[in-house]
Amino acid sequence: MLASLLALVGCSSNPLVGTWDGPTSNTLGAELHAEVKFDPSTVSYSLVGSGTCSGTLTYAGYSWLSDAVTLTFSGTPTCSGAVTCGALKVDCGQTTQSSTLGACTYIFSNGNQTLTTTNCSNSNLNNTWTRQPN
């Protein structure tokens, strides 16, 4: 029992570990997609420019824990980078990110290649994510 619990709280055998791409969105002419990277004990959240946009804005240093259905985020991240879309530039000085993201429920499908997060404290994380190759 203890071994299975340890496997769910951020160890490298946890199926959440890896990089996950979210869907692309278009807001005010800025085409972005979200990317979440789970390391064994930390997670980063990035907005990646695509289409006519370039660059990456990343919040790194969140801590995370999971059980079989709930994913919990905490900590105070650091922000780096910027996304540029023509004359529009979004950087750390123009964005805010909660120091504690809270929690989501999650489920895997497609052989652990698809992750769906719902009921998230930060509604931006309610998405279907696709595992990226290592």
N, C-alpha and C positions, 0 to 999 in steps of 0.2 A: 504494500500500500504506500509506504513512504517513498519508494523508488518511483512509482507512477506519479505521485504528487510532485516530486522534484523535477520530473520531466516536463511538467506543465508550467513551471514558474521561471522560465527564461533560460533553461539549459539549452545547449546547442542541439539536442535531439528534438526540441520543440518544433512542430511543423510550421509555426509562425515565423521562425528565423529565416530571413532572406529578404529580398527586395520585391515589393508589390507595386504595380502601376494601377492607378485609378483612371477613370474616364477623363477625356478632354472636355474642358468647358470654355465657353467664350463669354467674357464679361467686359463690357465697354471696349470691345475691340482687342482685348488681350486674350490670346489663345493659350491656355495653360492646362497641364495635367498634373495631378497629385501623385506623389511617389512616397511610399513609406518603407523604411528599411529597418528591420528588426535585427539587432545583434543579440547575443545571448542575454544581456542585461540592460541595454539601452536601445532607444528607438529614435529615428529622425524622421521629420516630415518635410517634404520639399514640394515646391511649386516649380515646375519645369516649363519653360517657354517652348512653344512649338508653332508651326506655321510661320507667320511673320514675326513672331516673338523669339527672343533668344535669352539664354542665361538661366540660372537656377537660384531660387531663394530658399534657404534651408534653415530649419529650426532643429538643432541637435541637442542631445543630452537628456531627453526624457528617460525616466525609468519606466519599466513595465512589468506586469505580472499577469499570468493567465491561469484560469482553471479550464475545465472542459467546455464552458460556454461564455465566460466573461473575460474580457480583456480590460485591464486597468492601467491608466497612464498617470504619472505624477512627475514632479520635478520642475526645475526652472531651466528652460532651454536657452541656448545661445543662438543668435541669428547671424547668418552670413549670406553674402551674395546679393544678386539683384536680377530682375527680369526686365528686359527692354523690348518694347513694342513700338517701333518708330520713335516718335517724340515722347511717348509715355514710358516712364521708368518707375518700377516698384522696387523699393529696397527696404531694409530693416527699419529705417526711420519713418516709413510711411505705413507700416503694418503693425498690428498688435497680435500677440498670441498669448492665450491664457497660460499662466505658469502651471496650472494643473488642468489637464484635459478631461479627467474624469474616467468614464468607463463606456464600453460598448458590449453588446452581445455579438457573438460571431459564430459562423458555421463554415466548414470547408465543403467543397464539391469538386468534381472533375479530378479525382485522385490527388487531393490537396494542392491543386494548381489554381483553384479559384477560391477566394476568401470573400465572404459577404459580411459586412459589419452593419448592424442596425441598433436602434435605440441608443445612439451615442450621445453623451453629454454635449459634445461639440458636433452639431449636426453636419458640419463639413465632412466628417468621417463616415457618414452613412453612405456606403458605396459598395460596389462590387470591384474587387481588386484581382489582378492577374499576376501570378508569380512570374518573375523575370529569371532568366537563366543566370547561374552563378558566373 
